[in-house]
Amino acid sequence: MEVSALAVDVVKNYINGRWVESKAKETRDVINPATSEVIAKTPMSTAEEANKAIEAAKAAFRRWRTTPVFTRIRYLNRIRDAFEDNYEELCKILTMEQGKAIDESRGEYRRTIENLECATSIPSLQMGYNTEDIAAGIDEMVIKQPLGVFFCVAPFNFPGMVPTWFWPFAVGAGNTYIVKPSEQVPMSQVRQFEIIDKVGLPKGVLNMVHGDAEVVNAFLESPDTIGMSFVGSTRVGKLLYKKAGEYSKRAQVQGGAKNFLTVMPDADLERTVPALITSFYGCTGQRCLAGGVLLAVGDAYEPLKEAIVEASRTVSVGYGLEEGVQMGPLASKQGMDRVLSYIEKGLEEGAELLLDGRGIKIKDYENGYFVGPTVFDKVKPDMAIAQEEIFGPVIPIIHVKDLDEAIEIIHANRYGNASSVFTSSGSVAREYQYRVRAGNIGINIGIAAPIATFPFSGMKDSFMGDLHGQGKDAVDFFTENKVVITRWF
């Protein structure tokens, strides 16, 4: 599909190697958030259509699990190469439907390709282990085996990358898979599947069904699915995690976040401030690793506050497809209204607005869902803007007296996705990584994003499950250990 052909009526499902029009009675608009124009429609597919995808994946599993692992990996390599060949087009589609700046889309697809590359190492990641002579003439070994049909429920903020936290590892390990894209941003996955279809992956190994709760419930309730991967809000994630347990499914659920970034008095502000700006405003603040609260420790407070406001004023806001734009619109009007409501809450609760991003107008894109960089001072830990995930370009600043107070505030929050400290002290850095309860810790890093070979971790209300996406965790999630104990007479 060419970028110029994005204005289609209704996107199709991909089931058993075929593009299938949904019989859904309801569709939802896919809107370019910079222009507010409808660029596609997403069908709210039926449970029957979801079950057809499950049937196709189940049938394909019987063949796919017996396919030699190196043959499976060759398919992943071909998909990786095809994504690379269509890199710029994929990035443009992502920006058009999601709103992020084109350089951010390029970064997302670089990570997408890295996930595919990491999954090609499954022959080594999937190795079992063997012990000889556990008793007289008896050997014992563990072999990893695929389980069957898995599926993911993907979010709107990283529609190109997040499914590849999961399906390449599942497919590479010998399972079959179904992707349910966010109904808000289906186009990135549609284009990916068009590319995958040309690669010639065997029918039924990888499927895609659009829809909402009806489709997800059909996946969860089917006796023929093994497990679910989810990325989204904690509220929805907890509901799905509970239901997955009721139906005896494996589940890995990445929830919401409120990430605290702590700046010590000995931090190098010249290098720290740009990292903070990228953390809070990158992807317009719509990522689970975005900065959520800025904790300024002791004497760092005044110079840091001034530098943050000054740097925030220079952030270039506009249509993401224009080169040089650093921050695009919010992904939806609903998202924009949510951010604006939190700015109002901050003012109502007594925080001081140092920089107001409301009412920003972008020439030629007056109907876009834009909110400019926003900075709050005099924020208290119990305020809504300090407690809840805003998912937008807002920096709440809290002045704390020392590291102990900073960690106390961090631990009082329900989330534990990521946290970073900026310091020149090795002892402070070690204490921070040792004490802070967050799954991803940054030391002088604004966005503590693990590369594909490491698990995308999370703690507290930011994660439900045992094994995370990416890397060896993903391989373990999509396989079962079988213990074989052998004695030959």
RODO-966340 format. One line per field, with one value per residue (C-alpha): residue in one letter; y negated, x, z. Coordinates in Angstrom, 3 decimals. Each point is the difference from the previous one (the first is absolute). Layout:
# residues N
residu: [A / ...] .
north: [Y / ...] .
east: [X / ...] .
up: [Z / ...] .
END
This chain:
# residues 489
residu: [M / E / V / S / A / L / A / V / D / V / V / K / N / Y / I / N / G / R / W / V / E / S / K / A / K / E / T / R / D / V / I / N / P / A / T / S / E / V / I / A / K / T / P / M / S / T / A / E / E / A / N / K / A / I / E / A / A / K / A / A / F / R / R / W / R / T / T / P / V / F / T / R / I / R / Y / L / N / R / I / R / D / A / F / E / D / N / Y / E / E / L / C / K / I / L / T / M / E / Q / G / K / A / I / D / E / S / R / G / E / Y / R / R / T / I / E / N / L / E / C / A / T / S / I / P / S / L / Q / M / G / Y / N / T / E / D / I / A / A / G / I / D / E / M / V / I / K / Q / P / L / G / V / F / F / C / V / A / P / F / N / F / P / G / M / V / P / T / W / F / W / P / F / A / V / G / A / G / N / T / Y / I / V / K / P / S / E / Q / V / P / M / S / Q / V / R / Q / F / E / I / I / D / K / V / G / L / P / K / G / V / L / N / M / V / H / G / D / A / E / V / V / N / A / F / L / E / S / P / D / T / I / G / M / S / F / V / G / S / T / R / V / G / K / L / L / Y / K / K / A / G / E / Y / S / K / R / A / Q / V / Q / G / G / A / K / N / F / L / T / V / M / P / D / A / D / L / E / R / T / V / P / A / L / I / T / S / F / Y / G / C / T / G / Q / R / C / L / A / G / G / V / L / L / A / V / G / D / A / Y / E / P / L / K / E / A / I / V / E / A / S / R / T / V / S / V / G / Y / G / L / E / E / G / V / Q / M / G / P / L / A / S / K / Q / G / M / D / R / V / L / S / Y / I / E / K / G / L / E / E / G / A / E / L / L / L / D / G / R / G / I / K / I / K / D / Y / E / N / G / Y / F / V / G / P / T / V / F / D / K / V / K / P / D / M / A / I / A / Q / E / E / I / F / G / P / V / I / P / I / I / H / V / K / D / L / D / E / A / I / E / I / I / H / A / N / R / Y / G / N / A / S / S / V / F / T / S / S / G / S / V / A / R / E / Y / Q / Y / R / V / R / A / G / N / I / G / I / N / I / G / I / A / A / P / I / A / T / F / P / F / S / G / M / K / D / S / F / M / G / D / L / H / G / Q / G / K / D / A / V / D / F / F / T / E / N / K / V / V / I / T / R / W / F] .
north: [0.000 / -3.358 / -2.933 / -1.869 / 2.789 / -0.247 / -1.515 / 3.390 / 0.815 / 2.922 / 1.884 / 3.775 / 2.882 / 2.396 / 3.608 / 3.193 / -1.854 / -1.908 / -3.547 / 0.260 / -2.714 / -0.074 / 0.437 / -2.401 / -2.407 / -2.616 / -1.837 / -2.670 / -2.858 / -0.084 / -3.663 / -1.824 / -1.902 / -2.879 / -0.757 / 1.675 / 1.627 / 3.549 / 2.154 / 3.460 / 1.939 / 2.934 / 2.792 / 1.198 / 3.621 / 2.714 / 2.863 / 2.347 / -1.679 / 0.197 / 3.724 / 0.500 / -1.477 / 2.325 / 3.002 / -1.000 / -0.487 / 3.299 / 1.905 / -1.716 / 0.840 / 3.728 / -0.654 / -2.973 / 1.613 / 2.779 / -2.493 / -0.031 / -2.997 / -1.289 / 0.016 / -2.031 / -2.448 / -0.461 / -1.291 / -2.520 / -1.117 / -0.523 / -2.026 / -2.061 / -0.731 / -0.889 / -2.438 / -1.581 / -0.334 / -1.792 / -1.933 / -3.591 / 0.894 / 1.824 / -3.019 / -2.413 / 2.153 / 0.156 / -3.792 / -0.571 / 2.185 / -0.526 / -3.553 / 0.412 / -1.836 / 1.791 / 0.465 / 1.655 / 2.329 / 0.841 / 0.814 / 2.216 / 1.961 / 0.356 / 1.672 / 2.085 / 1.341 / 0.635 / 2.165 / 2.110 / 0.254 / 1.084 / 2.661 / 1.572 / 1.032 / 2.431 / 3.073 / -1.075 / -1.618 / 3.104 / 2.507 / 2.324 / 1.579 / 3.461 / 1.734 / 3.415 / 2.630 / -1.565 / 3.562 / 3.175 / 0.132 / -2.589 / -3.294 / -2.964 / -2.849 / -2.898 / -0.727 / -3.067 / 0.569 / -2.391 / 0.028 / -1.111 / -3.153 / -3.305 / -3.515 / -3.600 / -3.061 / -2.939 / -3.676 / -3.207 / -1.687 / 2.409 / 1.826 / 0.966 / 1.332 / 1.474 / 3.091 / 0.941 / 0.254 / 3.179 / 1.656 / 0.445 / 1.863 / 2.050 / 0.894 / 0.624 / 2.402 / 1.986 / -1.482 / -1.699 / -3.484 / -2.519 / -3.770 / -2.279 / -3.552 / -3.029 / -0.994 / -3.589 / 0.661 / 3.147 / -1.203 / 0.770 / 3.652 / 0.179 / -1.103 / 2.342 / 2.932 / -0.933 / 0.233 / 3.249 / 1.479 / -0.536 / 1.732 / 3.208 / 0.994 / 3.228 / -0.589 / -0.301 / -0.508 / -3.735 / -1.562 / -3.381 / -0.832 / -3.544 / -0.771 / -0.834 / 1.863 / 2.582 / 1.211 / 0.004 / 1.936 / 2.560 / 0.510 / 0.355 / 2.324 / 2.358 / 3.361 / -0.087 / -3.012 / 0.361 / -3.508 / -3.768 / -2.957 / -3.417 / -3.565 / -2.788 / -1.543 / 1.684 / -0.117 / 2.007 / 2.139 / 1.160 / 0.970 / 2.047 / 1.540 / 1.150 / 1.468 / 1.693 / 1.700 / 1.135 / 1.699 / 1.389 / -2.089 / -1.143 / -3.796 / -2.802 / -3.384 / -3.300 / -2.701 / -3.709 / -2.003 / -3.058 / -0.257 / -2.156 / -1.639 / -1.123 / -2.685 / -0.267 / -3.214 / 1.481 / 0.786 / -1.378 / -2.308 / -0.736 / 3.653 / 0.769 / -2.572 / 1.229 / 3.551 / -1.176 / -1.939 / 3.092 / 2.148 / -2.219 / -1.282 / 2.858 / 1.633 / -2.907 / 1.725 / 2.983 / 2.869 / 2.182 / -0.994 / -3.766 / -2.206 / -0.462 / -2.129 / -1.922 / 0.221 / -2.813 / 0.791 / -2.780 / -2.687 / 1.476 / -1.480 / -3.651 / 0.408 / 3.125 / -1.703 / -2.949 / 2.212 / 2.246 / -2.913 / -1.559 / 3.284 / 0.739 / -3.265 / 1.087 / 3.325 / -0.048 / 1.059 / 0.863 / 2.629 / 3.026 / 0.525 / -3.325 / 0.462 / -1.800 / 0.257 / 1.344 / 0.507 / 0.845 / -0.057 / 2.266 / 3.152 / -0.810 / -2.704 / 2.163 / 0.034 / -3.762 / -0.594 / 2.291 / -2.006 / -3.305 / 1.311 / 0.842 / -3.484 / -1.370 / 2.406 / -1.185 / -3.597 / 0.878 / 1.809 / -2.972 / 0.808 / -2.935 / 0.064 / -1.186 / 0.845 / 0.451 / 2.240 / -0.508 / -1.807 / 0.548 / -0.512 / 1.555 / -1.780 / 2.044 / 2.561 / -1.972 / 3.027 / 2.249 / 1.408 / -2.078 / -0.825 / -1.801 / 0.649 / -0.660 / -0.447 / -0.051 / -1.192 / 0.246 / 3.457 / 2.099 / 3.819 / 0.543 / -2.100 / 1.798 / -1.190 / 1.626 / 3.221 / 0.891 / 0.717 / -3.096 / 1.466 / -3.397 / -2.697 / -1.177 / -0.346 / -0.180 / -1.136 / 0.996 / -1.457 / 2.598 / -0.402 / 3.188 / 3.411 / 1.705 / -2.320 / 0.572 / 3.787 / -0.261 / -1.901 / 2.534 / 2.947 / -1.649 / 0.068 / 3.028 / 0.382 / 1.446 / -0.011 / -2.135 / -2.542 / -1.878 / -1.905 / -2.635 / -0.222 / -0.001 / 2.248 / 3.729 / 0.674 / -1.933 / 1.853 / 3.370 / -0.847 / -1.126 / 3.127 / 2.155 / -1.663 / -1.348 / 2.368 / -0.426 / 2.516 / -2.187 / -2.243 / -2.744 / -1.489 / -3.322 / 1.408 / -1.710 / 2.906 / 3.315 / 2.100 / 3.485 / 1.235 / 3.088 / 2.525 / -1.184 / 0.365 / -3.027 / 0.059 / -1.539 / 0.191 / -0.765 / -1.120 / -0.380 / 3.746 / 3.119 / 3.407 / 1.708 / -0.239 / -3.221 / -0.760 / 0.144 / 2.141 / 3.226 / -0.863 / 0.093 / 3.366 / 1.441 / -1.408 / 1.608 / 3.424 / 2.718 / 1.823 / 3.773 / 2.094 / 3.297 / 2.573 / 2.891 / 3.377 / 2.559 / 3.670] .
east: [0.000 / 1.449 / -0.153 / -2.147 / -2.586 / -0.579 / -3.500 / -1.680 / -3.484 / 0.516 / 3.207 / -0.131 / 0.850 / 2.801 / -1.014 / 1.653 / 2.145 / -2.924 / -1.357 / -3.588 / -2.646 / -1.658 / -3.759 / -0.044 / -2.936 / 2.035 / 3.164 / 2.122 / 1.771 / 3.771 / 0.944 / 3.195 / 0.460 / 1.850 / -2.790 / -3.036 / -0.729 / -1.348 / 2.577 / -1.548 / -2.623 / 0.498 / -2.595 / -1.178 / 0.339 / -2.241 / 0.774 / -0.626 / 2.782 / 2.311 / -0.709 / 0.798 / 3.436 / 0.446 / -0.980 / 2.496 / 2.781 / -0.794 / 0.123 / 3.233 / 1.625 / -0.027 / 2.238 / 1.962 / 1.239 / 1.634 / 1.702 / 3.733 / 0.933 / 2.527 / -2.690 / -2.251 / 2.823 / 0.559 / -3.570 / 0.685 / 3.143 / -1.973 / -2.636 / 2.738 / 1.552 / -3.402 / -0.690 / 3.392 / -0.791 / -3.280 / 1.353 / -0.863 / -3.502 / -0.738 / 1.216 / -2.222 / -3.091 / 0.741 / 0.307 / -3.184 / -2.173 / 1.662 / 1.352 / 3.563 / 2.861 / 1.553 / 3.330 / -1.870 / -1.707 / 3.405 / 1.201 / -3.026 / 0.593 / 3.691 / -1.047 / -2.569 / 2.718 / 2.265 / -2.733 / -0.114 / 3.796 / -0.018 / -2.632 / 2.286 / 2.267 / -2.644 / 2.109 / 2.348 / -2.609 / -2.170 / 2.685 / -0.867 / 2.608 / 1.254 / 1.460 / 1.623 / 0.040 / -2.427 / -0.071 / 1.683 / -0.453 / -2.808 / 0.115 / -2.352 / -0.687 / -2.391 / -1.378 / -2.076 / -3.086 / -2.532 / -3.531 / -2.451 / -1.998 / 0.854 / -1.346 / 0.773 / -2.138 / 2.086 / -0.067 / -0.423 / 3.260 / 2.490 / -2.114 / 2.964 / 2.367 / -1.892 / -1.404 / 3.603 / 0.766 / -2.020 / -0.849 / 3.538 / 1.026 / -3.196 / 0.207 / 3.728 / -0.505 / -2.549 / -3.351 / -2.633 / -1.306 / -2.841 / 0.516 / -2.869 / 1.126 / -1.412 / -3.161 / 1.244 / 3.161 / -0.322 / 1.866 / 3.531 / -0.874 / -1.956 / 3.070 / 2.258 / -2.277 / -0.040 / 3.783 / -0.059 / -2.529 / 2.439 / 2.766 / -2.020 / -0.318 / -2.082 / -3.754 / -1.437 / 3.316 / -0.620 / -3.473 / -1.583 / -3.526 / -1.254 / -2.586 / -0.776 / -1.034 / -2.073 / 3.070 / 2.227 / -2.575 / -0.297 / 3.769 / 0.005 / -2.979 / 1.114 / 1.342 / 2.425 / 2.077 / 2.873 / 0.902 / -0.261 / 2.380 / -1.478 / 1.294 / -2.332 / -1.594 / 0.234 / -3.789 / -0.628 / 3.090 / -1.227 / -3.386 / 1.615 / 2.552 / -2.785 / -1.937 / 3.119 / 0.385 / -3.620 / 0.593 / 3.413 / 1.945 / 3.566 / 0.093 / 2.539 / -1.630 / 1.857 / -2.066 / 0.246 / 2.879 / 0.998 / 3.750 / 1.985 / 3.202 / 2.283 / 2.646 / 2.709 / 1.929 / 3.169 / -1.700 / 1.507 / -2.882 / 1.372 / -0.476 / -2.879 / -2.491 / -0.054 / -0.532 / -2.904 / -1.583 / 0.118 / -1.422 / -2.982 / -0.831 / 1.095 / -2.998 / -1.968 / 0.320 / -2.049 / 2.237 / 0.253 / 3.654 / -0.638 / 0.996 / -2.979 / 1.354 / 3.256 / 1.499 / 2.497 / 2.224 / 1.326 / 2.025 / -0.765 / -3.501 / 0.411 / 2.498 / -1.784 / -3.397 / 1.287 / 1.815 / -3.054 / -2.317 / 2.524 / 0.575 / -3.740 / -0.623 / 2.292 / -1.758 / -1.267 / -3.669 / -1.770 / -1.069 / 2.190 / 0.677 / 1.836 / 3.732 / 1.334 / -3.217 / 0.833 / -3.493 / -3.224 / -3.637 / -1.669 / -1.199 / -3.713 / -2.406 / -0.786 / 3.695 / 0.250 / -3.051 / 1.492 / 3.241 / -1.877 / -2.090 / 3.154 / 1.374 / -3.241 / 0.283 / 3.535 / -1.151 / -2.992 / 2.252 / 2.352 / 2.924 / 1.622 / 0.008 / 3.422 / -0.651 / -3.502 / -0.372 / -3.718 / -1.399 / 3.034 / -0.773 / 2.015 / -0.177 / -1.916 / -0.946 / -2.422 / -2.276 / 2.737 / 0.087 / 2.945 / 1.083 / 3.308 / 2.712 / -1.378 / 1.914 / -1.451 / 1.831 / -0.913 / -1.433 / -0.842 / 0.338 / -3.716 / -1.189 / -1.658 / 2.703 / 2.613 / -1.926 / -1.741 / 1.215 / -0.662 / 1.270 / 0.860 / 2.713 / -0.200 / 2.888 / -1.017 / 2.967 / 0.269 / 2.748 / 1.343 / 2.656 / 2.012 / 0.165 / -1.938 / -2.967 / 0.146 / -0.095 / -2.790 / -2.135 / 0.816 / -0.981 / -3.274 / -1.165 / -1.953 / 2.059 / 3.475 / 0.851 / 3.159 / 1.998 / 3.236 / 2.562 / 2.411 / 3.168 / 3.799 / 0.186 / 0.504 / -1.229 / -3.233 / -0.541 / 0.530 / -2.311 / -2.666 / 0.101 / 0.042 / -2.865 / -2.448 / -2.877 / -0.288 / 0.566 / 2.248 / 2.601 / 1.930 / 3.282 / 0.425 / -2.470 / -3.346 / -1.729 / 0.969 / -1.052 / 1.519 / 1.305 / -1.515 / 2.271 / -1.153 / -3.486 / -2.293 / -0.436 / -2.558 / -1.105 / -2.997 / -3.059 / 2.063 / 0.225 / -2.047 / 1.482 / 3.349 / 1.836 / 0.385 / 0.186 / 3.251 / 3.090 / 0.283 / -3.081 / -2.051 / 1.431 / -0.818 / -3.530 / -0.695 / 1.458 / -0.423 / 2.822 / -0.240 / 2.229 / 1.204 / 1.649 / 1.643 / 1.510 / 0.985 / 0.163] .
up: [0.000 / -1.006 / 2.420 / -2.528 / 0.172 / 3.741 / -0.344 / -0.276 / 1.222 / 2.406 / 0.785 / -0.368 / 2.281 / -0.913 / 0.686 / -1.249 / -2.496 / -1.558 / 0.237 / 1.199 / 0.164 / 3.395 / 0.266 / 2.933 / 0.180 / 1.867 / -1.060 / 1.673 / -1.709 / -0.249 / 0.248 / -0.870 / 3.287 / -1.647 / -2.479 / 1.650 / -3.394 / -0.229 / -1.806 / 0.488 / 1.896 / 2.358 / 0.137 / 3.389 / -1.039 / 1.380 / 2.364 / -2.909 / -1.976 / 3.001 / 0.278 / -3.679 / 0.656 / 2.976 / -2.136 / -2.676 / 2.540 / 1.723 / -3.287 / -1.011 / 3.356 / -0.783 / -3.011 / 1.304 / 3.228 / -2.042 / -2.313 / 0.792 / 2.136 / -2.515 / -2.697 / 2.283 / 0.606 / -3.739 / -0.280 / 2.767 / -1.810 / -3.201 / 1.852 / 1.616 / -3.409 / -1.483 / 2.842 / -0.626 / -3.720 / 0.818 / 2.972 / -0.976 / -1.192 / 3.253 / 1.974 / -1.949 / 0.512 / 3.732 / 0.245 / -1.997 / 2.216 / 3.393 / -0.220 / 1.271 / -1.690 / -2.953 / 1.782 / 2.873 / -2.482 / -1.431 / 3.499 / 0.614 / -3.186 / 0.763 / 3.261 / -1.909 / -2.264 / 2.987 / 1.574 / -3.153 / 0.025 / 3.641 / -0.674 / -2.593 / 2.877 / 1.281 / -0.897 / 2.802 / 2.273 / -0.219 / 0.892 / 2.820 / 2.242 / 0.686 / 3.061 / -0.204 / 2.722 / 2.443 / 1.328 / -1.144 / -3.786 / 0.018 / -1.936 / 0.292 / -2.385 / -0.561 / -3.448 / -0.883 / -2.086 / -1.585 / 1.369 / -2.681 / -0.771 / 1.679 / -0.583 / 0.920 / 0.680 / -1.214 / 1.095 / -2.007 / 0.949 / -1.634 / -2.595 / -2.153 / 2.649 / 2.955 / -1.780 / -0.828 / 3.707 / -0.304 / -3.315 / -1.447 / 3.168 / 0.033 / -3.686 / 0.107 / 2.899 / -2.009 / 1.070 / -2.141 / 0.679 / -0.327 / 0.237 / 1.025 / -0.805 / 1.767 / -1.832 / 0.172 / -2.055 / -2.148 / -3.085 / 1.173 / 0.556 / -3.269 / -1.924 / 1.959 / -0.799 / -3.687 / 0.066 / 2.001 / -2.443 / -2.883 / 1.980 / -0.189 / 3.641 / 0.072 / 0.234 / 3.467 / 1.812 / 0.444 / -0.060 / 0.715 / 1.165 / 0.599 / 2.628 / 3.597 / 3.157 / -1.877 / -1.887 / 3.097 / 2.010 / -2.779 / 0.101 / 3.785 / 0.181 / -2.757 / 1.217 / -2.920 / 1.067 / 2.443 / 1.074 / -0.382 / -0.139 / 0.783 / 0.069 / 1.111 / 3.056 / 3.386 / 0.387 / -3.169 / 0.573 / 3.421 / -1.426 / -2.757 / 2.361 / 2.303 / -2.907 / -1.360 / 3.377 / -0.026 / -3.350 / 0.984 / -2.507 / 0.261 / 0.157 / -0.047 / 0.586 / -0.303 / 1.697 / 0.682 / 1.421 / 1.965 / -0.403 / 2.418 / -1.216 / 2.833 / -0.471 / 2.648 / 0.770 / -1.561 / -3.334 / -3.209 / -0.963 / -3.447 / -0.904 / 2.347 / -1.282 / -3.637 / 1.273 / 2.165 / -2.868 / -2.214 / 2.793 / 0.799 / -3.482 / -2.272 / -1.711 / 1.528 / 3.368 / -1.224 / 1.008 / 3.057 / 0.457 / -0.194 / 2.879 / 2.309 / 2.861 / 0.373 / 3.501 / 0.558 / 2.977 / 2.232 / -1.756 / -3.426 / 0.155 / -1.067 / -2.865 / -1.239 / -0.008 / -2.005 / -2.486 / -0.521 / -0.760 / -2.368 / -1.845 / -0.150 / -1.834 / -2.822 / -0.768 / -3.579 / -0.147 / -3.261 / -2.510 / 0.504 / -3.717 / -0.197 / 0.515 / 3.066 / 2.002 / 3.462 / 1.395 / -1.799 / 1.124 / 2.522 / -1.728 / 0.433 / 1.104 / 3.019 / 0.887 / -0.427 / 2.193 / 2.647 / 0.114 / 0.134 / 2.893 / 1.962 / -0.576 / 1.450 / 2.960 / 0.676 / 0.170 / 2.165 / 2.479 / 0.318 / -2.274 / -1.789 / -3.797 / -1.205 / -3.647 / -1.437 / -3.048 / -0.367 / -3.007 / -2.191 / -3.710 / -2.790 / -3.346 / -2.597 / 2.682 / 2.128 / 0.418 / 1.335 / 3.528 / 1.209 / 3.553 / 0.423 / 2.589 / 3.474 / 3.278 / 3.528 / 3.120 / 3.678 / -0.522 / 3.060 / -0.010 / 0.676 / -2.966 / -2.924 / -2.411 / 2.254 / 0.591 / -3.268 / -3.508 / -2.126 / -3.292 / -1.400 / -0.166 / 3.621 / 2.478 / 3.677 / 2.138 / 3.685 / 2.183 / 2.472 / 2.649 / -0.577 / -1.660 / 2.809 / -0.507 / -3.754 / 0.401 / 2.567 / -2.560 / -2.712 / 2.173 / 1.048 / -3.616 / -1.271 / -3.169 / -0.497 / -3.679 / -0.115 / 1.963 / -0.649 / 2.024 / -1.281 / 2.063 / -0.115 / 3.060 / -0.415 / 3.526 / -0.605 / -3.279 / 1.650 / 2.889 / -2.452 / -2.136 / 3.130 / 1.875 / -2.573 / -0.822 / -3.744 / -2.753 / -2.154 / 1.653 / -1.779 / 1.208 / -1.827 / -2.541 / -0.555 / -1.731 / 1.557 / -3.009 / -0.078 / -3.324 / -1.611 / 1.739 / 3.445 / 1.530 / 0.008 / 3.736 / 2.351 / 3.643 / 2.205 / -2.002 / -3.156 / -0.643 / 0.629 / -0.703 / 0.391 / -3.315 / -1.961 / -3.688 / -2.019 / 0.328 / 1.977 / 2.075 / -3.182 / -1.052 / 3.434 / -0.168 / -3.362 / 0.851 / 2.589 / 1.711 / -0.383 / 2.243 / -1.489 / 2.286 / -1.854 / 0.871 / -2.637 / 0.960] .
END
